[in-house]
Amino acid sequence: MNKSLHKIYVTTFFVVGVAVFVLLGSNGYQYYTKPIEERFFDPSNNALKPSGLWGHGFGIIGTLMMIIGVSIYMIRKRSRRLFSFGYLKHWLELHIFLCTVGPILVLYHTAFKFGGIVSVSFWSMVLVVLSGIIGRFIYLQIPRTIQGKEIDMEELLSMRQELADKLKTEMLFDAKLLNELDELASPERYKSINLVESVIFLTKDFFRIRKFLRKLKKNIAKAGFYRNRRKELINKAQAEIILSRRLGMLRTMQNLFRYWHIAHLPFALIMFVIMIVHVLVTLTFGYKWIF
């Protein structure tokens, strides 16, 4: 999948996710904002209540999306036979899409009314989604090949050195910028910070890096480089800074990712176990959708 196609792929997921949330919310706003005791008299009640045509459908489709999203990603990740069947990061993006839109549909299935044991499943689902967002951030901080395999420390050091050497031979026109780049691209900057400090540090660092890249862009333009060449140099400088940060925080992020798995999995298991019980009870009492 080339870059243009990948952008369309990700953008489609984003647009569909936002559209589902906004359209369902806007069409049912009058119903969902009413007190529970008044909903029975609303004309939309038969369709939007949890056992209604639309409400029940939201629950079924949302549940299937979550099951499919988790299953296909786990199978692709662990199966050696499927190692070359698409890039893992693309499967992860599909997993995130299905496991984000699925819970949105389940939320509308509940009609924003949840209690008893089902509420445990719902809040577990919320925690799974939130922890998934955090996990995605941590995942991106660990350098990987295009197939999704983690890059080891030696390979990472080699890549960083090669990129740094190329930049230094091409940016000899400004010693001050080179010194600032050396400072920003030093992995040692990140090794002394702990997890609590990292959030504040990385936020400040983000604005500092953006400021440096703006200065670099102006300096390169003055040096008379062509547009494509300017873009290439800026991308290389940005790549070196990001690579250095990931190198400096590699061990921390790897450990954090392991702890994240320990926290993420129990919530997912609780959610699915109660979800299965909920479905079995629903079928036992004869609640069916369009079947």
C-alpha positions in Angstrom: 0.0 0.0 0.0 1.6 3.3 -1.1 1.5 6.5 0.9 -1.5 8.0 -1.0 -3.6 4.9 -0.7 -2.6 4.6 3.0 -3.8 8.2 3.7 -7.1 7.4 2.0 -7.4 4.2 4.1 -6.8 6.0 7.4 -8.9 9.0 6.4 -11.8 6.8 5.5 -11.7 5.1 8.9 -11.6 8.5 10.7 -14.5 10.0 8.6 -16.7 6.9 9.0 -16.1 6.9 12.8 -16.9 10.6 13.2 -19.9 10.3 10.9 -21.4 7.3 12.8 -21.1 9.2 16.2 -22.5 12.5 14.9 -25.3 11.1 12.7 -26.6 8.7 15.3 -26.3 11.4 18.0 -28.0 14.1 16.0 -30.9 11.9 14.8 -31.6 10.6 18.3 -30.7 13.6 20.3 -34.3 14.4 21.3 -34.8 10.9 22.5 -31.5 10.3 24.3 -31.7 13.6 26.2 -35.2 12.8 27.6 -35.6 11.5 31.2 -35.9 7.7 31.2 -39.6 7.8 32.4 -40.6 10.0 29.5 -38.9 8.0 26.7 -41.8 5.4 26.6 -44.1 8.1 25.2 -41.6 9.2 22.5 -42.4 8.1 18.9 -38.7 7.0 18.5 -38.8 4.7 21.5 -39.8 1.5 19.6 -36.8 2.0 17.3 -34.1 3.4 19.6 -34.7 1.5 22.9 -32.1 -1.2 23.5 -34.6 -3.9 22.3 -35.9 -1.8 19.4 -35.2 -2.3 15.8 -32.4 0.2 15.6 -31.2 0.0 19.2 -30.9 -3.8 19.1 -29.1 -3.6 15.7 -26.6 -1.1 17.1 -25.7 -3.6 19.8 -25.4 -6.6 17.5 -23.3 -4.7 14.9 -21.1 -3.0 17.5 -20.4 -6.3 19.3 -19.5 -8.1 16.0 -17.2 -5.2 15.1 -15.3 -5.6 18.4 -15.1 -9.4 18.1 -13.9 -9.2 14.5 -11.5 -6.3 15.3 -9.8 -8.2 18.2 -9.8 -11.6 16.4 -8.3 -10.6 13.1 -5.5 -8.5 14.7 -4.6 -11.3 17.2 -4.6 -13.9 14.4 -2.5 -11.7 12.1 0.0 -10.8 14.9 0.6 -14.4 16.1 0.3 -16.4 12.8 3.6 -17.0 11.0 1.7 -18.1 7.9 0.1 -14.6 7.7 3.3 -12.7 8.3 3.5 -11.4 4.7 -0.2 -10.8 4.4 -0.3 -7.1 4.7 1.7 -4.8 7.1 0.9 -5.3 10.7 0.5 -1.5 11.3 -2.3 -1.6 8.7 -4.0 -4.4 10.5 -3.6 -2.5 13.8 -5.3 0.5 12.2 -8.2 -1.7 11.2 -8.3 -3.1 14.7 -8.4 0.4 16.2 -11.2 1.5 13.8 -13.4 -1.6 14.5 -12.8 -1.4 18.2 -13.6 2.3 18.3 -16.7 2.4 16.2 -18.0 -0.9 17.8 -18.1 0.7 21.3 -19.8 3.8 19.9 -22.6 1.6 18.5 -22.9 -0.3 21.8 -23.2 3.1 23.6 -26.2 4.0 21.4 -27.5 0.4 21.9 -27.7 1.2 25.7 -29.6 4.4 24.9 -27.2 5.9 27.4 -28.9 3.9 30.2 -26.8 1.2 31.9 -27.1 -0.5 35.2 -26.4 -3.8 37.0 -23.8 -6.2 35.7 -24.1 -4.8 32.2 -22.7 -1.5 33.5 -19.5 -3.4 34.5 -19.1 -4.6 30.9 -19.8 -1.1 29.6 -17.2 0.7 31.9 -14.7 -2.1 31.1 -15.3 -1.4 27.4 -14.7 2.4 28.1 -11.4 1.5 29.9 -10.4 -0.8 27.1 -10.9 2.0 24.6 -9.0 4.6 26.7 -6.2 2.2 27.5 -6.1 1.4 23.7 -5.4 5.0 22.9 -2.6 5.1 25.5 -1.3 1.8 24.1 -1.3 3.2 20.6 0.9 6.1 21.7 3.4 3.7 23.5 3.4 1.4 20.4 4.4 4.3 18.2 7.4 5.2 20.4 9.0 1.7 19.9 10.8 1.6 16.5 9.7 -1.1 14.2 10.2 -2.4 10.7 7.4 -1.8 8.2 6.2 -5.3 9.0 5.7 -4.4 12.6 8.8 -6.2 14.1 10.7 -4.4 16.8 14.1 -3.1 15.9 16.9 -4.0 18.3 19.2 -1.5 19.9 22.2 -2.2 17.7 20.2 -1.8 14.5 18.7 1.4 15.9 22.1 2.9 16.7 23.4 2.0 13.3 20.3 3.7 11.6 20.7 6.8 13.8 24.5 7.1 13.0 24.0 6.7 9.3 21.3 9.4 9.3 23.4 11.7 11.4 26.4 11.3 9.1 24.3 12.1 6.0 22.9 15.3 7.6 26.3 16.6 8.8 27.7 16.3 5.3 24.8 18.2 3.8 24.3 20.9 6.4 27.8 22.3 6.7 26.4 25.8 5.9 25.4 26.6 9.5 27.4 25.5 12.5 24.9 26.9 15.0 22.0 24.8 13.5 24.2 21.8 13.5 25.0 22.2 17.2 21.4 22.7 18.0 20.5 19.6 16.0 23.2 17.6 17.8 21.7 18.7 21.1 18.1 17.9 20.1 19.1 14.6 18.6 21.0 13.3 21.6 19.5 10.1 23.1 21.1 11.0 26.4 18.5 13.8 26.9 15.8 11.2 27.5 17.5 8.7 29.6 17.4 10.6 32.9 13.6 11.3 32.9 11.1 9.1 34.6 7.5 8.3 33.4 5.9 11.1 35.4 8.3 13.7 34.1 8.1 12.4 30.5 4.7 13.9 29.8 5.7 17.5 30.7 9.2 17.0 29.1 7.8 15.6 25.8 5.2 18.4 25.6 7.9 21.1 26.0 10.2 19.2 23.7 7.5 19.1 21.0 7.3 23.0 20.8 11.1 23.3 21.0 11.5 20.9 18.0 8.9 22.7 16.0 10.7 26.0 16.6 14.0 24.5 15.5 12.5 23.0 12.3 11.1 26.5 11.4 14.5 28.0 11.8 16.0 25.2 9.8 13.5 25.7 7.0 14.3 29.4 6.8 18.0 28.8 6.8 17.8 26.2 4.1 15.7 28.5 1.9 18.4 31.2 2.2 21.0 28.7 1.3 19.4 28.4 -2.2 18.3 24.7 -2.1 15.5 23.6 -4.4 12.1 23.0 -2.9 12.3 19.2 -3.0 15.8 19.3 -1.5 14.6 21.6 1.3 11.8 19.2 2.1 14.2 16.2 2.1 16.7 17.9 4.5 13.9 18.9 6.9 12.5 15.4 6.8 15.9 14.0 7.5 16.5 16.3 10.5 13.0 15.5 11.9 13.7 11.8 11.4 17.0 12.0 13.3 15.4 13.8 16.2 12.5 11.3 16.4 14.9 8.3 16.1 17.1 9.7 18.8 14.1 10.1 21.2 13.0 6.6 20.6 16.5 5.3 21.1 16.8 7.2 24.4 13.4 6.0 25.7 13.5 2.5 24.1 13.9 0.5 27.3 11.4 2.6 29.2 8.7 2.3 26.5 9.3 -1.4 26.1 8.8 -1.9 29.8 5.8 0.4 29.8 4.3 -1.6 26.9 4.6 -4.8 28.9 2.8 -3.2 31.9 0.2 -1.9 29.5 -0.6 -5.4 28.3 -1.1 -6.5 31.9 -3.6 -3.7 32.5 -5.4 -3.8 29.0 -6.1 -7.6 28.9 -8.1 -8.0 32.1 -10.5 -5.2 31.1 -11.0 -6.8 27.7 -11.7 -10.2 29.2 -14.2 -8.8 31.7 -15.9 -6.9 28.9 -16.2 -10.0 26.6 -17.3 -12.4 29.4 -20.1 -10.2 30.6 -21.0 -9.4 27.0 -21.4 -13.1 26.2 -23.6 -13.6 29.4 -25.7 -10.6 28.3 -26.2 -12.0 24.8 -27.1 -15.5 26.2 -29.6 -14.0 28.6 -31.1 -11.9 25.9 -31.6 -15.0 23.6 -33.0 -17.0 26.5 -35.7 -14.5 27.1 -36.6 -14.5 23.4 -35.2 -11.1 22.4 -34.4 -11.3 18.7 -33.5 -8.7 16.1 -34.7 -9.1 12.5 -34.1 -12.9 12.4 
